[in-house]
Amino acid sequence: MTTRIKAAELHQRVGDVLAQIRYTGERVIIERRGKPVAAIISMEDLERLQASSVQSNASGAYRPRTVEEVKASLARSAALHQLMLAERKGKRLPDSAKAIRQMREERARRVAGRS
């Protein structure tokens, strides 16, 4: 979810806004004179953004990844997938969504006292 806030209001509520971002992961767009000028995001969002769209070069500056770098990364991922399948003798990993659903249902039964 994204919230919009005026710069003057942010100045008055900075502590509350930072706590909201930290604990809910919400994104906040800061507006000045009705126009968006900046955004505040959680550290998790920033790390995810940096990992997915930029790569550090030798000088420490960030630059967008090239198509070739993305293709090489995908090729490494595919090779790792093949290696994992070989180690598991072709047996695929279980469906994670199904496993999570089963664990949630089991937890709900325990909480409800229906073990």
C-alpha positions in Angstrom: 0.0 0.0 0.0 1.2 3.5 -0.7 0.3 6.6 1.3 0.6 10.2 0.2 1.6 12.9 2.7 2.3 16.6 2.5 5.9 17.6 3.3 4.7 19.9 6.1 2.7 17.0 7.6 5.7 14.7 7.4 7.7 17.3 9.3 5.2 17.1 12.1 4.7 13.3 12.1 8.1 12.0 11.0 8.4 9.5 13.9 4.9 8.0 13.3 5.5 7.8 9.6 8.9 6.0 10.0 7.4 3.5 12.4 4.5 2.9 10.0 7.0 2.2 7.2 9.2 0.0 9.4 6.5 -2.2 10.8 4.0 -2.4 7.9 6.3 -2.0 4.9 4.1 0.7 3.6 5.5 3.2 1.1 5.0 6.9 1.5 5.0 9.5 -1.2 5.9 13.0 -0.1 4.2 15.8 -1.9 5.0 19.5 -2.1 2.3 21.8 -3.5 0.3 18.7 -4.6 3.2 17.2 -6.6 5.1 14.1 -5.6 8.8 15.0 -4.9 10.1 12.0 -3.0 9.3 8.6 -1.5 10.2 6.8 1.7 10.4 3.0 1.5 11.4 0.3 3.9 14.9 -1.1 4.0 13.6 -4.4 2.7 12.1 -2.6 -0.4 15.3 -0.8 -1.0 17.4 -3.9 -0.8 15.1 -5.7 -3.1 15.1 -2.8 -5.5 18.9 -2.6 -5.5 19.3 -6.3 -5.9 17.0 -6.5 -8.8 17.8 -3.5 -10.9 21.3 -2.3 -10.2 24.8 -3.7 -9.9 27.8 -2.2 -8.2 30.9 -1.4 -10.3 34.5 -1.1 -9.2 34.1 2.6 -8.2 31.2 1.8 -5.9 28.7 3.7 -8.1 25.5 1.9 -9.2 24.6 1.3 -12.8 21.7 -0.5 -14.5 22.4 -4.1 -15.5 22.8 -4.8 -19.2 20.8 -7.3 -21.1 23.8 -9.5 -21.4 24.3 -9.5 -17.6 20.6 -10.4 -17.1 20.9 -13.2 -19.6 24.0 -14.5 -17.9 22.3 -14.4 -14.5 19.3 -16.3 -16.0 21.7 -18.9 -17.5 23.4 -19.4 -14.1 20.0 -19.8 -12.5 19.0 -22.4 -15.1 22.3 -24.3 -14.6 21.8 -24.3 -10.8 18.2 -25.6 -11.3 19.6 -28.5 -13.4 22.2 -29.2 -10.8 19.6 -29.3 -8.0 17.4 -31.7 -10.1 20.4 -34.0 -10.7 21.2 -34.1 -7.0 17.6 -35.0 -6.3 17.7 -37.6 -9.0 15.1 -35.8 -11.1 12.6 -35.5 -8.2 11.2 -32.0 -8.2 10.8 -30.0 -5.0 7.3 -30.1 -3.5 4.9 -27.3 -4.4 5.7 -24.6 -1.8 2.2 -23.0 -2.1 0.6 -26.3 -1.3 3.0 -26.9 1.6 2.4 -23.4 3.1 -1.4 -23.9 2.8 -1.2 -27.2 4.6 0.9 -25.7 7.4 -1.5 -22.8 7.8 -4.5 -25.2 8.0 -2.7 -27.3 10.5 -1.8 -24.3 12.6 -5.4 -23.1 12.4 -6.7 -26.5 13.7 -4.2 -26.4 16.6 -5.2 -22.8 17.5 -8.8 -23.8 17.4 -8.1 -26.8 19.6 -8.9 -29.4 17.0 -5.5 -31.1 16.9 
